Amino acid sequence: MPDRLRQVLAIGLQIGRASGGTFDIGMGDAARAWGFGPEAAAPERIREAMRASRMPAHEALEMGAGLVRKRAPLTLDLNGIAKGYGVDRLAETLVRHGLHAGLVGIDGEMRALGLRPGGEPWTVAVEAPDPERRAPHSILALQDAAVATSGDYRHWVEVQGRLLSHTMDPARGAPLLTSPASVTVVHASCMQADAWATALMVMGSLEGAAMARKQGLDALFIDRIGDGFRETRVGRLFEAGDGSGGDADDSGT
């Protein structure tokens, strides 16, 4: 197994174990069955995915010196962690070429290096979880930190008239039925922020906030309440805000 792939798998399994399996890189069959892949959703494959007896990836995969072995049927899906890893690689490439200040990102997952030319932190918007428009919900000021968001408002499929988010519930082998509108996590590593945002999305705001505190994460949960939103803020970065959906600024996370 190539070293870089082993690195992604190792972090995926680590967060899978720490999250109690709410982050599971072994959900590839379910994601594909429900239409989050090259093919449309297929009822028979959906039924198979939901009936499958699953062993969590952190139990099913064994990692050795240069080798990875599976102990049970498993189809990998690294979409919940690969973008974050890619952002980290972008940042590492800049540093390797002598560039120690910059902002890099892939599809909304971002990592800030150093400060802007004027000595200010890099500003990154947390998007409002609204499928009809793109607008900022709040603004983060980041220095040497990464941010990732998991949400239900950008990537979804329609099955039997119901819109279903791309985030899989490992307990069901199916998309989440209820979840926050979005979860944003700030971490030194974009790969870890990416994976933890998915794990906390699956847990929901109450259990997810408790896990974020346990793990020492900075996290912002946004739930839909009627026609508005309710926030749950965890960690020094987000708790520094006023709790009303305005700026959550910090220059040294």
Secondary structure, 3 states (H helix, E strand, C coil): CCHHHHHHHHHHHHHHHHCCCCCCCCEHHHHHHCCCCCCCCCHHHHHHHHHCCCCCHHHHEEECCCCEEECCCCECCCCCCHHHHHHHHHHHHHHHCCCCCEEEEECCEEEEECCCCCCCCEEEEEECCCCCCCCEEEEEEECCEEEEEEECCCCEEEECCEEEECCEECCCCEECCCCCCEEEEEECCHHHHHHHHHHHHHHCHHHHHHHHHHHCCEEEEEEEECCEEEEEEECHHHHCCCCCCCCEECCCC
